[in-house]
Amino acid sequence: MAQDATRQPAFGLLDAMNPSAATAEQDHEGHVGPRRGRCKWFNVVKGWGFITPDDGDQEVFVHQSVIQMGGFRSLGENEEVEFESKLTSKGYEATSVYGPSRAECKGSDFRPYSKKRKFRKVRCYNCGEFANHIASKCALGPLPKRCHHCRSEDHLIADCPTKPPVRACAMVSG
């Protein structure tokens, strides 16, 4: 980014908030003061994306950890933001991202797929039912052993006469 003393601020709103930073000039550590832009894209699963600055400068990398909002932090596609950034070896990286007038960001409507299962039915080996409990938590108490296929107490599932026989796979020799 070429430093030009005559460069105009990217937007007038920041003039009132911080006149010295409103020019979006780089300080000696590579930090660039408040600027305005729009989210180009944001991957909610990986937690990062890019902002396109309104001043036409190069895209700015943004990580979810610098987004100012409560709860799940993300940016919506084309969401208007204000941000501060720093120059790194890979380009510009956002150090703080917030909504217009320093409000919280709106965020994306998309959420990553949760790996947690809300309700999973398991087989209780006491009562034989597919439910949300296991044998040690079964409300029926200990029951006598019985076949899980036909529920007879005369035999177990391995010897069940009503269970269809298991077919052996034919071996194919080459």
N, C-alpha and C positions, 0 to 999 in steps of 0.2 A: 504494500500500500504506500503510495507516494505521499509524503507529508507536505501539505500545502497550507501556508498560513492564511490564505484567503478562502479556504474551503468553508462552505456554508453548512449550518447544521442540517441534519437529515430531516428534522421536524421541529416545529416551534414549541411544542408542549414541554420539552425538556429544558428549554431556555429558562423557564421560570423555576424549575426544580433544582437545577445545578448548572449555572451558566458556564462554569469552567469546563465541564465535561460534555456540554451540549454539542461541541464541534466534532465529536466522535474521533478525536485525534488520539494517536497512540502515545502512551507515556514511555518512560525509559525502560520499563519492564515488559513492554509489549501489550499492555492492557489497553483496550479500546473502550471508551466511555459509552453511555447509553445510546442505543440505536434502535430503530424500528424495523421490523421485517415480517415475513410470513413463513409459516412452516411449509417447507417443500414436501417433505414426507417424514413419517415417524413410525418405526417398527415397535409396536407395543410389546411384543414377545421379547425382543432383545433389549429394549429400553433406550434406543438412540435413533437419531435422525438428523436432518439438516434444515437450517433456516436460510431463506433467501433474503438478504438485506434489501430494504427499499432504496438505499443509496447506490445500488448497482455493484457493490463490491462483491468479492468472492463469497461462496456459500460458507456457512458457519456450522460446525459440528455441534450437536447438542446431546447431552446424556441426561437421562431422567433424574439423576441426583441433583441437578442444578435448577430444575423446574420448580417455581414457587406456586404450590397448590397443595391442598390437603388430600389425603387418601392416595389412590393410585395415580402416580404422576405420568402424564403423557401429553402429547400435543396432537390436536386434530389437524387433518390436512387443510392447508390454506388458512390456518388460524393466525390471526394478527397478534404479534407479540412485541414486547420491548425487551432488549437483552444487552448484556455487557459481555465482552469477549476478550480473549488474549491470543496473541500470536504464538503458535507452537511450531515445532519442526515439521508438522504435518499440515499446517494451515491454521485457520482461526477456529477456536474452540470456545463455546459459550461458558461463562463463569456464573451467570445468573440470568434466568429467563422468567418473565412475568407477563401478565396481560397488559393491555393499554392502561395508562395512568397508574401503573404499579398494582393493578388488581390481580387476583389469582387467575391463572390460566384456566381455560374451559376444559381442555383435554379432549382426548379421542373418545368416540362412542364405543369403540371396539375394546374388548378385554381379552387377554390371552386365555386359552382354554385351561381350566383348572384341572389338575391331576387328582384332586381329591374327589372321592366318590361320596355322594350325599347319602345314598342308601343302597346297600348291597345285600341281597338275600343269600344266606348260606344254609347248608343242610345241617339240621340237628340230627346227630346220630343216636339220640335217645328216642325222640318221637318220630323221626323220619321225615319231618316236614321241611320244606324250604321256607325259611322265615328269617327274622333278624336276630336269632339267638343260636347259641351252640349248646351242646349237651350239658355242660356244667351249669348253664344258666336256664335250663328248661324248666318251665313252670309246672310240668307234670310230675316232676320228681323221677327217680330212677325207675325205669320200666324193664320188664324181662326182655331178654334178647329175642329178636324176631327178624324175619326176612324183610328187607327194605323194599323188595319188589312187590310181593303180594300181601305183606303184613301178617303172615302166619307165624305163630310161635312154635310150630312144629319143626321148622328148619331155618337155616340162614340163607342169604342170597346166593351163595356159591352152590347150594344144592337145590335151588328153587325149580320145581317141575314146570312152572308156567313161564319161566324166563326163556326166551328164544336162545337156541344154542349158538355159540360163537363159531363163526365160519373161519376155517384156517385159510390163510393166504396161499395161493398156488405159487410154488417156486418156479421161476423161469430160468432155465440154464442156457447159457450162451454158447 
